[in-house]
Amino acid sequence: MMMWWHWLSVIGSLAVTGPIGVAIVVWLLAGKSWRLTAIWLGLFGAGMALVVATKMAFIGWGVGVASVEFAGFSGHAMRAAAVFPVAGFLATRSSPSHLRWLGTAAGVLLAVLIAISRVYVRAHPPSEALTGCLLGLAVAGIFIWYASTEHHMALSRLLVLLCIPVLLVAPQVEPIPAEQWITKAALYLSGRDQPYTRNMWRQPKSPLD
């Protein structure tokens, strides 16, 4: 059972979700959907920026919510919830409406399972996995709402062809050290030698505090 959760966690990694996010851009550009390309880049970029900002705020300055152990949005959960529902929607864009929404729902389900997997593999507390997932679903939902108003979109099958190699090959690739990059940047900007960690919330407080 643990291997199942680990596999799901890998599927949400930057090595998988990053290329799929790029594949969505390629699909939109191939279909000459300039407005949707800009919207996707803006929404996905904003989601990623929020993840990085909250992580850096905690690592460098200790900004978080101790009561729920929130030290930043889960990047895995955010990216998965952003890209998989959108990929499912776009891949079935030219299909009947019930299949289109089935594709979107499958993407949402996969994203939720990936968010849960981050808790099971002890990478994040529930608060970070849940908020990361909700942030990603907001990105996907806004994009899908805009995409639903476009009536001249094609090349749906191309997105499937672009994503399949990513899902097969990316899990075998060495993990991208995104967390290390974020930590180094946070320490540089804050001027600290050591990052803040959740352990500071677990240490007994002095009676004088």
Secondary structure, DSSP 8 states (H G I E B T S, - for coil): -HHHHHHHHHHTSHHHHHHHHHHHHHHHHHTT-HHHHHHHHHHHHHHHHHHHHHHHHHHHH--SBGGGTB-S--HHHHHHHHHHHHHHHHHTTTS-HHHHHHHHHHHHHHHHHHHHHHHHTTSS-HHHHHHHHHHHHHHHHHHHHHHTT------HHHHHHHHHHHHHHGGGS----HHHHHHHHHHHHHT-SS---THHHHS---TT-
